[in-house]
Amino acid sequence: MYQYDQYDQSIVDERVAQFRDQTRRFLSGELSEDEYRPLRLMNGLYEQRHAPMLRVAIPYGLLCSRQLRMLAHIARKYDRNYAHFSTRQNIQFNWPKLETVPDILADLASVQMHAIQTSGNCIRNTSADHLAGVAEDEIEDPRPYCEIIRQWSTLHPEFSFLPRKFKIAVSGAKQDRAAVTVHDIGLYLVRNAQGTVGFKVLVGGGLGRTPHIGSFIRDFLEKKDLLSYLEAILRVYNRYGRRDNIYKARIKILVKSLGIDKFAQLVEEEWQAIKDTALLLEQKEIDRVKSFFAGPEYDEHAGQDSSFEEQRRADKRFAIWVKRNVHRHRVSGYRAVFVSLKAPGEAPGDVSEGQMDAIADIAERYSHDEIVVTHDQNLVLPHVKQADLYAVWQALADQNLATANIGLLTDMICCPGLDFCSLANAGSIPIAHQINRKFADMDYLHDIGEIKLKMSGCMNACGHHHVGHIGILGVDKKGLEFYQLTLGGSSENDAALGDRLGPAIEKEKVADTIEKILQVYVEQRIEAERFLDTYKRIGIGPFKERVYRQQETVEKELAVAGY
C-alpha cells in the first residue's frame, strides 16, 4: 500500500495543528459558529442529531492492521466502542466530543490517516473496486491511479470550493464492483484495439434527489492525459455549475442541462489548452506509484494443499460460508475473504473496537496485513491461503463476523438514518432489524439467492436505494415514518435506476411487503434466475398487483365487516 512521503506527512500534521487552534478559538468564543462551520467541515466533522460525527478517509478502501488498530483505539478512547463503515469506503465515528477531535486527528496522523476532504464542496475520497489487485477479471490494478488522483486533488486550490461535493470512482475490472456509473466522474480501465490500456470516462452520475446514471464522454483516454482531462472536466464544472441552488449544483444537473455533446465540447476545448502542460502524467510517475501496490510475495506451493477441500467436505457450515463469503483470487491457492458486517441484530456497517482489533490480528497473520473496505459496508481480507480458510472462518465466527450472507437479502446497505443523521426523514436501522427478524431462515435466503437491498433514510441516498434490486427510501408523512419501495435498480455493468413500486408503505409493513415481493419472484423465476433478471423479464406489474391489490382487498373486507 502507499506510504506517505515527507510532503504527505507534513500536510497532515500541519492540518492537525491548524484545526487544534481553530477548535480552541471556537470553544473560547473567539470564532462564531458560522466562522467555525467551514473549518470543521474541511476536517470531516459534522453536527449530527445527537453529537458530532467525524468521517475519516480511507483512500480506495485500503487499510493495514496498524491503521485498523488505531481506529479501534479511537473508538475505545474517544467514542462509544464502535464505528460505522460508509458506502464511500470511509469510516465514521458518531459520538466524539468536539474538544477531543484534534486529538483524534493527531492519532490518525501517526498512522498516515486523516479526515481531510471527507466533507465540503470538494473532491471527496476516490473509491475503487474492493477486489482491486486480486480479481481474476482485472485488466489492471486501479489503485495506483486512485492514489495519483488523491495526490492531485488533495488541497487543490482551484477545486476546494466547488459548486457541490464531487466524487470519483475507478475500476480496473470487467465487472463493475465500485458503482462507477453513479459517480460525478467514473473511470474504467480498458484495452483498445491496439492492446493499449487507457481509460473510458463517464460524467454526470449521482444519486440523491435527482438520480442519474453517468454518460460516457470519452471511449479511450491515454494514461498520460488522465490528470489534464480530469482537470478540464472540473474546470468546466467549476465555471458553469450552479451555485444558486444546492439541489441543482451537482455536475449531473449541468450535464443534463447542457446535454452531453455540449458538455463534451466544453471539456475538449479546455483540455486542448492544458493537456501538454505540467499536468502530463509521465510513465515514470505511474511506475513509481505502482511500486507501492506490487502485491505480497505469494507462496508458489499454496495451491498444492489439500486440507481446504477436506475441511469443506467435512463441515457443512464452513462449506456454506465458503460459497457465499469467499471469492476467487488471481493467484492459485489463494482466496479473498469477505468479512460480513451484517450479522442479525447488528446495524449494517457497524463494527466494534474488539472486532476491529480481531480483524487486524487476522489480517496480520493470514492476509499479508491488508484489509479492504467495500462500498457495500463489508470488509475484505484479500490474500488468504486456501489452507488457512478454515482457521480464518473460525476466528471470524468467534467475533460474529462470519454470517454467510454476502450478496443475499440481509447483506443490505443501510445508512445511519434517523438514529443519527440530522437530515434523515425516517429510520433505517430499525427497518434493517425488522427485515433480519422476518428473514432469519438462512436456508431460505440461500434459496432466494442474490438480492441487493439498499436503504436510505432520506432523499440524499447515502444508502444508494435508487440502484438496489430492492430499494427502500424513508419518507415523512405528517410526522409518521413511511417507506417508498423501488425495484429493478443496479449499480453494476447493467446500471439502472429502480422503478417506483407504488405508494409508500407503513413502517410496520416493510418486511411483510418484501415477503410479498419475494413470493412473486419465487413463483415467476425460471430455474436459477436471479431476482433482477426475473424483474427485467416480467416487469413491475405482478409485484405491484401482489403488494397493493391484496392490501386493497383486506381494507375492503374490514370496511364491510364494520371495522
PyMOL commands that set and color helices and strands:
alter all, ss='L'
color gray80, all
select helices_A, chain A and resi 6-27+33-41+59-61+65-78+98-109+143-153+157-159+180-182+223-240+246-248+251-258+260-274+283-293+302-304+307-314+316-325+353-366+386-398+417-419+429-438+442-448+465-467+507-524+531-538+541-560
alter helices_A, ss='H'
color red, helices_A
select strands_A, chain A and resi 45-47+52-56+62-64+82-85+91-93+127-128+168-171+185-191+197-203+215-221+326-328+334-339+350-352+370-373+379-385+413-414+453-456+470-477+480-487+499-500+505-506
alter strands_A, ss='S'
color yellow, strands_A
deselect
rebuild
show_as cartoon
